[in-house]
């Protein structure tokens, strides 16, 4: 699962559109669309804002080793 898959799942769970996310983060809808199409890389400051809007950690979104270690069985 990619980091964009995790963001998509969170959007669905929160019943939020890409347009709403873009507005909350303070970027254009076209930019969000490029992130989802994998034609643009998310800057770290924008990733943090997205994580905050979706009530996720950046560790979870990026599936870092630290997150996996603290959430494994």
Backbone torsions as a table, in degrees:
resi	resn	phi	psi	omega
1	UNK	NA	134.0	-179.3
2	UNK	-89.8	168.6	178.0
3	UNK	-64.1	-32.7	177.8
4	UNK	-69.7	-33.0	175.4
5	UNK	-61.3	-41.3	179.6
6	UNK	-66.8	-37.4	176.5
7	UNK	-67.1	-43.1	178.1
8	UNK	-59.4	-44.1	179.6
9	UNK	-62.0	-40.0	179.6
10	UNK	-67.1	-38.7	177.3
11	UNK	-61.0	-44.4	179.3
12	UNK	-62.6	-46.4	-178.9
13	UNK	-61.4	-33.7	-178.9
14	UNK	-93.0	1.6	-178.7
15	UNK	52.9	47.7	-177.0
16	UNK	-118.0	141.9	178.1
17	UNK	-90.8	164.9	175.3
18	UNK	-61.8	-36.5	179.5
19	UNK	-63.6	-43.2	178.4
20	UNK	-64.5	-41.7	178.6
21	UNK	-61.8	-45.0	179.5
22	UNK	-58.2	-44.3	-179.6
23	UNK	-63.5	-42.3	-179.3
24	UNK	-67.9	-34.4	-179.0
25	UNK	-80.5	-25.3	179.7
26	UNK	90.9	30.8	176.7
27	UNK	-127.8	169.5	-179.0
28	UNK	-75.4	150.5	177.8
29	UNK	-59.7	-36.8	179.5
30	UNK	-60.2	-34.0	178.9
31	UNK	-67.3	-44.9	177.3
32	UNK	-59.7	-43.4	179.6
33	UNK	-59.5	-38.4	178.3
34	UNK	-66.9	-35.7	175.9
35	UNK	-62.2	-45.8	-178.3
36	UNK	-68.9	-28.6	177.8
37	UNK	-85.2	-1.4	-179.2
38	UNK	60.7	32.5	175.5
39	UNK	-103.4	0.1	177.6
40	UNK	-147.5	141.9	179.4
41	UNK	-91.3	138.4	179.3
42	UNK	-77.5	126.0	174.3
43	UNK	-68.5	153.4	-176.2
44	UNK	-61.2	-37.7	179.8
45	UNK	-67.7	-34.8	177.5
46	UNK	-72.8	-39.4	177.2
47	UNK	-59.2	-41.5	178.4
48	UNK	-61.8	-43.4	179.1
49	UNK	-64.7	-41.2	177.8
50	UNK	-62.1	-46.4	179.4
51	UNK	-59.0	-44.2	179.1
52	UNK	-61.9	-43.9	179.8
53	UNK	-63.0	-35.5	-176.9
54	UNK	-94.0	2.1	-178.9
55	UNK	56.2	47.3	177.5
56	UNK	-123.8	162.7	172.1
57	UNK	-93.2	152.9	175.8
58	UNK	-66.3	-30.1	176.3
59	UNK	-60.4	-43.5	178.3
60	UNK	-64.6	-47.7	-178.4
61	UNK	-58.0	-44.3	-177.0
62	UNK	-85.2	-6.8	-179.2
63	UNK	54.3	51.8	-178.7
64	UNK	-73.9	160.9	180.0
65	UNK	-58.8	-39.6	-178.8
66	UNK	-61.9	-41.6	179.0
67	UNK	-66.2	-44.0	-178.5
68	UNK	-62.8	-39.5	-178.0
69	UNK	-65.6	-38.6	-177.5
70	UNK	-81.4	-13.7	-177.8
71	UNK	-116.8	12.8	178.5
72	UNK	-87.8	161.9	-178.0
73	UNK	-74.8	NA	NA
